[in-house]
Amino acid sequence: MQKNIARNLKVNAISISGWNRFFRLLPILVFLLISSRAYGQFGDYFGFGKNKVHYKKFDWSIIKTEHFDIYFYQEERTVALDAAEIAERSYAYLSEVLDYEFKKKIPLLLYASHNDFQQTNAIGSYISEGTQGVTESLKGRMILPFTGSYGQFIHVLTHEMVHAFQFDIMLADGPADLVRRFNPPLWFIEGMAEYLSVGMDNITRMWMRDGVLNNTLLSIPEMTYVFDIRVYRMGQSIWYYVGERYGKEVVGRIFKTARATGDINRAYKAHTGLDLVELSKRWQDDARTRYLPKNVLLKKPGDVATPIADPCQECQSISIVPALSPDGTHLAYIGSKDYTLNMLLKDLEEEDTVHKIVRSGSSASYESLRYFNTSMNWSPDGKQFSFVSKSGKTDAIYIVDAESRKVVKKLAFDNLTGMAAPSWSPNGERLVFSGLRGGISDLYIVTTDGEDLKMLTDDRYAAMHPQWSPDGKQIAFTTDIGPDTNIDSLIFGGYNIALYDIATGEITLLTETGGNNINPNWTQKGDEIIFISDMDGIPNVYSIELESRDLYRITNFITGVAGIVTESPAVTIATETGRLAFSAFSDAGWNIYTLDEYEKEKIEDGIVVAVLDTLEDVNDKYREYPLPDSSEFLLSGYKSKLTADLIVGGGAFSSNVGFAGQTAFLFSDMLGDKNLLIQAALYGDPLESTLIATYYNQTRRLNWSVSAFQFRDDFGVFTAANEAEFRSRIFRGIGLGTSRPFSPFTRIEFSSNLYFVAEEIVNFNFNTGQTIQGASGTSIFTSVEAALVRDTAFWGVASPVSGTRARFSVQQNFGNLQYTLLFADYRKYFAISLPRFSLAYRLSSGITLGENERLFFLGGPFTFRGTDFADPELRGTKMVYQNVELRFPLLPFLPIQYDFLTGLVFFDAATAWGIQGFFPDGTPANRKFDRDNILTSYGVGLRFNLGGL
């Protein structure tokens, strides 16, 4: 087991030479670091980690364009061909703005849904709901899914393409030069990608208004050490300010100068005449002028509406996606606290009554609650409500009985890879929802029993947030159909509210106001629709009368009524009472508010610009670029081929050793399905050096690996004041490993290794310098291990804050080394009410049996604190220990990103019994379990998270 080998090397070794030792251990360290990417499917090397489950096999093809190789599968052929044209147009736009051409083609991996995207092996780590696209540096791949909206896809694609340009520029002289010279902060990188992909959008304007109003705008120097969503928004605003004043083309010049000099401050000074301090001051001054509201009638949400909970920024809590029952007495919503998402049900008549229905990320059925572009809905009688969660290879609609608070039905369809926003028919017998097939969203209806699935729309326009009319004849929904959309040119404008006539299939637009109009809700009479619009630059609640088409503003908030992204539904109405509930952004967070009485302000001229100097999108220039000639695209099949991802190495020469060096090679195919890791550490004689080759295959759900290895293990012990005994062991062998995930949270592992171990003993006298050759020998044994692993932990900045981790394993050795090892490790994490505090508990136990029983060595920082490693009282063939930690931010007055510095109070208990060693005559020292032999310790600690160091 690699963890234990590494620990023993560290504890038992007497350093023959720090330099020699470095080269012998380096391959193992490199293996642990690199293989976390190549071997990500198998979890982490400490036995835990979430799984990437491959539910289906994709048959890949390639569209070859001038600048891209676009990888797709047949299901998404239509959108992939569109994506090829969009990618070339985005490239033409960015290439001109940045004045840069790719040096080679960029691979673009496309997936037909977020569910399919989460199965990719091109990214080794688990992909969460919030990740909408990735650009990685090893092969320069862009990886992203279709989510049903072409406008959103163009945004994400262009954002990721900016990263591709950034990587290509930064890696011009190779990765070693990049690491040495240029390490840009996140606001610089991500802000640039957002600015060049969307210009300045209304969600970012909302963040900026909130920052100005609450005096929470960060300075640029402060932003360098921030790693959360604020750097996207504020970084985008900084680049917008620079581009507006100095021209959009200055962005590329600044970036290239920063890369060449390794100095961002110098780059800005060269092209704007401003250093970062002065730029920060001017940007903040401009923000205060630009975003302070000019309309004195604008209000904060809490001034006119009632929050359902007191906002708690330090708790990292948000409340979004509200759904009111028809009588307005109950509210279903998604609430987040301490990094976990929950489906909650609140009784609005009883202030503190909130029930948890589902915890996201706790089981395969509720892997991820959808919260970006989905909504919930109640049945007409108010007895049930529905929501959507990722469940296995696709999404599922769940129906909850409100009284028992139990899930009573689950609807899932193999031919749909995504679903969102289920809404009930007036008679309660059917549901309408947005379904995703082949990357394209359409409206579907189905009975509440999951029968008679029927597609309503069949086009490439977005179809989101459907709501059935009270008379059952029409469905209101969000679409990108409108005057600013030209589907032949793949140009998509903002969202509008449309009506679908169930009898005729005819679609009629209700809104053409500009901006984004989303999330329709019918009033009880069916003559009016409530919706969200940012037509004047601020997302607020509006209504439109169907007969007259008169438009009214209901809320007039400074920040806005919004969810996480533009497409997020955020308003709901109790049809029987007219009560509104909405999620609003304020004080850098989201909370849900209720509003019982409200006045409607008629919009006489259709659009009233309330707070913005201009609504011009600086990326209107993007629309001017024509689509490429798709007849020149080539289509080919995909063949897996291993190419180099990473090569690291170094070497030296010493007269008493000869040449010593180390190197590691990582190869993979384009999809990341097949990986080869080769490591070597030459130390004099190649036959006594470290050589490891491991092949990983992650193509299917059952993942497997095969390896061949040779590594050397030297350690020594003092046998007298002036004498030492050095043992040198060379391990050679082959190994096989498999992992089969049942879900993202549970898997079974199996491994088998055959070892040939050659051991040599040398005695050395420090006074005389005499070396005496001792005993030598060879042993052969096989080690077989099986393990069951579960991991539902949610991570904070430095450690898990909630959830469970458990590992149960059995290991059997055969041959010259025979024993059975049983091991159990259970960990539980609790988020407590104090902001950024958590409680961690671990219980571990092990037992070895057999002819060559293995000793457990407890003590030290990882098992039992307060004693040294291998304390005589804490070693034996049987052991159990527990740890309890209260973790807290050491600097609570600083933002959460500074929680890499963590304080803790701990209590440990441990005991070991059975064979504890041997007496001089060779007989074993055996001790029975006794409660009096349980050791306890307590204390305080300080923990640093050094990231990748």
Long-range contacts (C-beta under 8 A, 24 or more apart in sequence): 1-785, 1-811, 2-28, 2-32, 2-45, 3-45, 3-46, 3-47, 5-713, 7-869, 8-715, 9-713, 9-715, 11-857, 11-869, 11-870, 12-715, 12-717, 13-714, 13-715, 13-716, 14-715, 14-716, 14-717, 14-718, 14-724, 14-726, 16-714, 16-716, 16-726, 19-652, 19-654, 20-657, 20-660, 20-683, 21-714, 23-652, 23-660, 23-661, 23-662, 23-681, 23-682, 23-683, 24-681, 24-683, 24-690, 24-711, 24-712, 24-714, 26-662, 26-681, 27-662, 27-664, 27-679, 27-680, 27-681, 27-690, 27-692, 27-711, 28-690, 28-711, 30-648, 30-662, 30-664, 30-679, 31-664, 31-677, 31-679, 31-692, 33-948, 34-646, 34-664, 34-666, 34-677, 35-677, 35-694, 36-124, 37-124, 37-125, 37-138, 37-666, 38-124, 38-666, 38-668, 38-675, 38-677, 38-696, 39-124, 39-675, 39-677, 39-694, 39-696, 39-705, 40-123, 40-124, 40-125, 40-126, 41-121, 41-124, 41-696, 41-698, 41-703, 41-739, 41-741, 42-703, 42-705, 42-737, 42-739, 42-749, 43-739, 43-747, 43-789, 43-791, 47-787, 47-789, 47-807, 47-809, 47-825, 48-789, 48-791, 48-793, 48-805, 48-807, 49-126, 49-791, 50-126, 50-744, 50-745, 50-791, 51-126, 51-739, 51-741, 51-743, 51-744, 51-745, 51-746, 51-747, 52-118, 52-119, 52-120, 52-121, 52-126, 52-127, 52-698, 52-741, 52-744, 53-119, 53-392, 53-701, 53-741, 53-743, 53-744, 54-119, 54-698, 54-699, 54-700, 54-701, 55-115, 55-119, 55-392, 55-393, 55-701, 56-116, 56-119, 56-393, 57-699, 57-700, 58-116, 60-637, 60-638, 60-671, 61-635, 61-636, 61-637, 61-638, 62-635, 62-636, 62-637, 62-638, 63-633, 63-634, 63-635, 64-105, 64-633, 64-634, 64-635, 64-636, 65-628, 65-632, 65-633, 66-628, 66-632, 67-91, 67-102, 67-105, 67-106, 68-105, 68-106, 68-107, 68-108, 69-105, 69-106, 69-107, 69-108, 70-108, 70-110, 71-107, 71-108, 71-109, 71-110, 71-638, 71-670, 71-671, 72-110, 73-112, 75-112, 75-437, 75-438, 75-439, 76-110, 76-111, 76-112, 76-146, 76-438, 76-439, 77-438, 78-438, 78-439, 78-440, 78-460, 79-110, 79-112, 79-146, 79-153, 79-438, 79-439, 79-440, 79-460, 80-110, 80-439, 81-630, 81-633, 82-150, 82-460, 82-490, 83-108, 83-110, 83-146, 83-153, 83-157, 84-630, 84-633, 85-490, 85-627, 85-628, 85-630, 86-150, 86-153, 86-154, 86-157, 86-490, 87-157, 87-161, 88-627, 88-628, 89-490, 89-622, 89-625, 89-626, 89-627, 89-628, 90-154, 90-157, 90-158, 90-161, 90-622, 91-161, 92-625, 92-628, 93-158, 93-621, 93-622, 93-625, 94-158, 94-161, 94-162, 94-165, 94-196, 95-165, 97-196, 97-248, 97-249, 97-251, 97-252, 98-165, 98-251, 98-252, 98-255, 99-249, 99-252, 99-253, 100-165, 100-168, 100-169, 100-252, 100-256, 102-164, 102-165, 102-168, 103-168, 103-172, 104-140, 106-140, 106-141, 106-142, 106-161, 106-164, 106-168, 107-139, 107-140, 107-141, 107-142, 107-670, 108-141, 108-142, 108-143, 109-141, 109-142, 109-143, 109-144, 109-670, 109-671, 110-144, 110-145, 110-146, 110-439, 111-143, 111-144, 111-145, 111-146, 112-145, 112-146, 112-417, 112-436, 112-437, 112-438, 112-439, 113-145, 113-146, 113-147, 113-394, 113-417, 113-418, 113-436, 113-439, 114-145, 114-147, 114-390, 114-418, 115-390, 115-393, 115-394, 115-395, 115-417, 115-418, 116-145, 116-417, 117-143, 117-144, 117-145, 120-671, 120-672, 121-671, 121-672, 121-673, 121-698, 122-670, 122-671, 122-672, 123-672, 124-672, 126-744, 128-368, 129-368, 129-369, 129-370, 129-371, 129-372, 129-390, 130-372, 132-156, 133-157, 133-159, 133-160, 134-160, 135-160, 135-161, 135-163, 135-164, 135-167, 137-167, 137-171, 137-175, 138-645, 138-646, 138-666, 138-668, 139-643, 139-645, 139-668, 139-670, 140-164, 140-167, 140-168, 141-670, 145-439, 146-436, 146-439, 146-440, 147-372, 147-373, 147-418, 147-436, 147-439, 147-441, 148-373, 148-418, 148-420, 148-434, 148-436, 148-439, 148-440, 148-441, 148-462, 148-463, 148-464, 149-373, 149-441, 149-462, 149-464, 149-480, 149-492, 149-567, 150-460, 150-462, 150-480, 150-490, 150-492, 151-462, 151-480, 151-492, 151-493, 151-494, 151-495, 152-462, 152-566, 152-567, 154-490, 154-492, 155-197, 155-198, 156-197, 158-196, 158-197, 158-198, 158-622, 159-193, 159-194, 159-196, 159-197, 159-198, 160-193, 161-197, 162-192, 162-193, 162-196, 162-197, 163-189, 163-193, 166-192, 166-193, 166-255, 169-255, 169-256, 169-259, 170-259, 172-259, 180-262, 181-259, 181-262, 182-258, 182-259, 182-262, 184-258, 184-264, 185-223, 185-224, 185-225, 185-231, 185-264, 186-226, 186-227, 186-231, 186-235, 187-220, 187-223, 187-224, 187-226, 187-231, 187-234, 187-235, 187-238, 188-235, 188-258, 188-264, 189-235, 190-231, 190-232, 190-235, 190-236, 191-231, 191-232, 191-234, 191-235, 191-236, 191-237, 191-238, 191-239, 192-235, 192-239, 192-251, 192-255, 194-232, 194-233, 194-235, 194-236, 194-239, 195-235, 195-236, 195-239, 195-240, 195-243, 195-251, 195-618, 196-239, 196-251, 196-619, 197-619, 198-617, 198-619, 199-240, 199-617, 199-618, 199-619, 200-236, 200-237, 200-240, 200-617, 200-618, 201-566, 202-515, 202-516, 202-534, 202-537, 202-538, 202-539, 202-560, 202-566, 203-233, 203-539, 203-562, 203-565, 203-566, 204-233, 204-236, 204-237, 205-291, 205-537, 205-538, 205-612, 206-538, 206-539, 206-559, 206-560, 206-562, 206-585, 207-233, 207-234, 207-585, 207-588, 208-233, 208-234, 208-237, 208-287, 208-290, 208-291, 209-291, 209-292, 209-293, 209-538, 209-558, 209-559, 209-611, 210-558, 210-559, 210-585, 210-586, 210-587, 210-588, 211-287, 211-588, 212-287, 212-288, 212-291, 212-292, 213-292, 213-300, 213-558, 213-559, 214-587, 214-588, 216-588, 217-284, 217-287, 219-280, 219-281, 219-284, 220-276, 220-277, 220-279, 220-280, 220-283, 221-276, 221-277, 221-280, 225-897, 225-898, 226-895, 226-897, 227-897, 228-896, 228-897, 230-588, 237-283, 237-287, 238-279, 238-283, 240-618, 241-282, 241-283, 241-286, 241-287, 242-268, 242-272, 242-279, 243-618, 244-618, 245-272, 246-271, 246-272, 248-618, 248-621, 290-613, 291-611, 293-558, 293-610, 293-611, 294-610, 294-611, 295-556, 295-610, 295-611, 297-556, 298-538, 298-556, 298-557, 298-558, 298-610, 298-611, 299-556, 299-557, 299-558, 300-557, 300-558, 300-559, 300-586, 301-555, 301-557, 301-559, 301-561, 301-584, 301-586, 301-591, 301-593, 302-586, 302-593, 304-555, 304-595, 304-598, 305-555, 305-582, 305-584, 305-593, 305-594, 305-595, 306-593, 306-594, 306-595, 307-591, 307-592, 307-593, 308-333, 308-346, 308-348, 308-581, 308-591, 308-592, 308-593, 308-594, 309-335, 309-591, 309-592, 311-586, 311-587, 311-589, 311-591, 312-337, 312-835, 313-587, 313-588, 313-589, 314-835, 314-836, 314-892, 314-896, 315-835, 315-836, 316-836, 316-896, 317-589, 318-589, 318-590, 318-591, 319-583, 319-590, 319-591, 319-592, 320-371, 320-563, 320-564, 320-568, 320-570, 320-583, 320-590, 320-592, 321-371, 321-374, 321-375, 321-376, 321-563, 321-568, 321-569, 321-570, 321-583, 322-570, 322-571, 322-572, 322-581, 322-582, 322-583, 322-592, 323-375, 323-376, 323-377, 323-378, 323-385, 323-572, 323-581, 324-378, 324-572, 324-573, 324-574, 324-579, 324-580, 324-581, 325-378, 325-382, 325-385, 325-402, 325-574, 326-378, 326-380, 326-381, 326-382, 326-574, 326-575, 326-576, 327-382, 327-574, 327-576, 327-577, 328-574, 328-576, 328-577, 328-579, 330-382, 330-402, 331-581, 331-592, 331-594, 332-357, 332-376, 332-378, 332-385, 332-387, 332-400, 333-376, 333-583, 333-592, 334-369, 334-371, 337-831, 338-794, 338-796, 338-801, 338-802, 338-831, 338-838, 339-794, 339-795, 339-796, 339-801, 339-802, 339-831, 340-794, 340-802, 340-803, 340-831, 341-368, 341-369, 341-371, 343-369, 343-387, 343-400, 345-400, 345-402, 345-405, 348-594, 355-405, 357-400, 357-405, 357-407, 358-387, 358-389, 358-398, 358-407, 360-389, 361-745, 361-792, 361-794, 361-803, 362-745, 362-792, 362-803, 363-743, 363-745, 363-792, 364-391, 364-392, 364-742, 364-743, 364-744, 364-745, 364-746, 365-389, 365-391, 365-396, 365-410, 366-390, 366-391, 367-391, 367-392, 367-743, 367-744, 367-745, 370-395, 370-420, 371-563, 371-564, 371-568, 372-563, 372-564, 372-565, 372-567, 372-568, 373-420, 373-421, 373-464, 373-465, 373-565, 373-567, 373-568, 373-569, 374-420, 374-421, 374-434, 374-569, 375-420, 375-421, 375-423, 375-465, 375-519, 375-569, 375-572, 376-422, 377-421, 377-422, 377-423, 377-424, 377-467, 378-402, 378-424, 379-424, 379-428, 380-424, 380-426, 380-427, 380-428, 381-428, 384-408, 386-422, 386-424, 386-431, 387-422, 388-419, 388-420, 388-421, 388-422, 388-433, 392-743, 393-417, 394-418, 394-419, 395-419, 395-420, 397-422, 397-431, 397-433, 399-448, 409-448, 409-449, 409-450, 411-446, 411-448, 411-450, 412-450, 413-446, 413-450, 413-453, 416-444, 420-464, 421-464, 421-465, 421-466, 421-569, 423-466, 423-467, 423-468, 423-475, 424-448, 424-468, 425-468, 425-472, 426-468, 426-469, 426-470, 426-471, 426-472, 427-472, 432-456, 432-466, 432-467, 432-468, 432-475, 433-466, 434-463, 434-464, 434-465, 434-466, 434-477, 443-475, 443-477, 443-500, 456-500, 456-502, 456-505, 457-500, 457-507, 460-487, 461-485, 461-487, 462-492, 462-495, 464-495, 464-518, 464-567, 465-518, 465-519, 465-520, 465-569, 466-500, 467-520, 467-521, 467-522, 468-522, 469-522, 469-526, 470-522, 470-524, 470-525, 470-526, 470-575, 471-526, 472-502, 473-501, 473-502, 473-503, 474-499, 474-500, 474-501, 474-502, 475-499, 475-500, 475-502, 476-500, 476-510, 476-520, 476-522, 476-529, 477-520, 478-517, 478-518, 478-519, 478-520, 478-567, 479-507, 481-507, 481-509, 482-509, 482-512, 483-512, 484-514, 489-627, 490-627, 491-623, 495-566, 495-567, 497-529, 497-531, 497-544, 510-544, 510-546, 510-549, 511-544, 513-551, 513-606, 513-607, 514-607, 514-615, 515-615, 516-566, 517-542, 518-566, 518-567, 518-569, 519-569, 519-570, 519-571, 521-571, 521-572, 521-573, 522-573, 522-575, 523-573, 523-575, 523-578, 524-575, 524-576, 524-578, 530-554, 530-571, 530-573, 530-580, 531-571, 532-561, 532-562, 532-569, 532-570, 532-571, 532-582, 534-560, 534-566, 535-606, 535-607, 536-607, 536-608, 536-609, 536-610, 536-611, 536-612, 537-609, 537-610, 537-611, 537-612, 537-615, 538-610, 538-611, 539-570, 541-571, 541-580, 541-582, 542-603, 543-600, 550-602, 551-602, 551-603, 551-606, 552-600, 552-601, 552-602, 552-603, 553-600, 553-601, 553-603, 554-580, 554-598, 554-600, 554-601, 555-582, 555-595, 555-598, 556-601, 556-610, 557-584, 557-586, 559-584, 559-585, 559-586, 560-584, 560-585, 561-585, 562-590, 563-590, 564-590, 638-670, 638-671, 640-669, 640-670, 640-671, 640-673, 640-674, 641-669, 641-670, 642-667, 642-668, 642-669, 642-674, 642-676, 643-667, 643-668, 643-669, 643-670, 651-682, 657-683, 657-684, 658-684, 659-684, 660-684, 662-690, 672-698, 673-697, 673-698, 673-699, 674-698, 674-699, 683-712, 688-712, 688-730, 701-740, 701-741, 702-738, 702-739, 702-740, 703-738, 703-739, 703-740, 704-736, 704-737, 704-738, 704-739, 705-735, 705-736, 705-737, 705-738, 706-734, 706-735, 706-736, 706-737, 707-734, 707-735, 707-736, 707-737, 708-733, 708-734, 708-735, 709-733, 709-734, 709-735, 719-763, 722-765, 722-766, 722-767, 723-763, 723-764, 723-765, 723-766, 724-763, 724-764, 724-766, 725-761, 725-762, 725-763, 725-764, 725-774, 726-761, 726-762, 726-763, 726-764, 727-759, 727-760, 727-761, 728-759, 728-760, 728-761, 728-762, 729-757, 729-758, 729-759, 729-760, 730-757, 730-758, 730-759, 731-755, 731-756, 731-757, 732-756, 732-757, 732-758, 745-790, 745-791, 745-792, 746-788, 746-789, 746-790, 747-788, 747-789, 748-786, 748-787, 748-788, 748-789, 749-785, 749-786, 749-787, 749-788, 749-789, 749-809, 750-784, 750-785, 750-786, 750-787, 751-783, 751-784, 751-785, 752-782, 752-783, 752-784, 752-785, 753-782, 753-783, 754-780, 754-782, 755-779, 755-780, 755-781, 755-782, 755-783, 756-780, 757-781, 779-815, 779-816, 779-817, 780-815, 780-816, 781-813, 781-814, 781-815, 781-816, 781-817, 781-818, 782-813, 782-814, 782-815, 783-811, 783-812, 783-813, 784-811, 784-812, 784-813, 784-814, 785-809, 785-810, 785-811, 785-812, 786-810, 793-827, 793-829, 794-829, 796-836, 796-838, 796-896, 796-899, 797-896, 797-897, 797-899, 797-900, 797-945, 798-899, 798-900, 798-902, 798-943, 798-945, 799-838, 799-840, 799-887, 799-902, 799-943, 799-945, 800-827, 800-829, 800-838, 800-840, 801-829, 801-831, 801-838, 802-829, 802-830, 802-831, 802-838, 803-828, 803-829, 804-828, 804-829, 805-829, 813-850, 813-852, 817-852, 818-850, 818-851, 818-852, 819-848, 819-849, 819-850, 819-851, 819-852, 819-853, 819-854, 820-848, 820-849, 820-850, 821-846, 821-847, 821-848, 821-854, 822-846, 822-847, 822-848, 822-849, 834-888, 835-892, 836-888, 836-889, 836-892, 836-896, 836-899, 837-886, 837-887, 837-888, 837-889, 838-886, 838-887, 839-884, 839-885, 839-886, 839-887, 840-883, 840-884, 840-885, 840-887, 841-882, 841-883, 841-884, 841-885, 842-882, 842-883, 843-880, 843-881, 843-882, 844-880, 844-881, 844-882, 845-879, 845-880, 845-881, 846-878, 846-879, 846-880, 847-877, 847-878, 847-879, 847-914, 848-877, 848-878, 848-914, 849-877, 853-877, 853-914, 853-915, 855-915, 855-916, 855-917, 856-912, 858-910, 858-912, 859-910, 863-908, 863-910, 864-908, 864-909, 864-910, 864-935, 864-937, 865-906, 865-908, 865-937, 865-939, 865-941, 866-908, 866-935, 866-937, 866-939, 867-935, 867-937, 872-916, 872-917, 873-912, 873-933, 873-935, 874-910, 874-911, 874-912, 874-935, 875-912, 875-916, 875-917, 876-912, 876-913, 876-914, 876-915, 876-916, 876-927, 877-913, 877-914, 877-915, 877-916, 878-912, 878-913, 878-914, 878-929, 879-910, 879-911, 879-912, 879-913, 880-910, 880-911, 881-908, 881-909, 881-910, 881-911, 882-908, 882-909, 882-910, 883-907, 883-908, 884-908, 887-943, 890-942, 900-944, 900-945, 900-946, 900-947, 901-942, 901-943, 901-944, 901-945, 902-942, 902-943, 902-944, 902-945, 903-940, 903-941, 903-942, 903-943, 904-940, 904-941, 904-942, 904-943, 905-938, 905-939, 905-940, 905-941, 906-937, 906-938, 906-939, 906-940, 906-941, 907-936, 907-937, 907-938, 908-936, 908-937, 908-938, 909-934, 909-935, 909-936, 909-937, 910-934, 910-935, 911-935
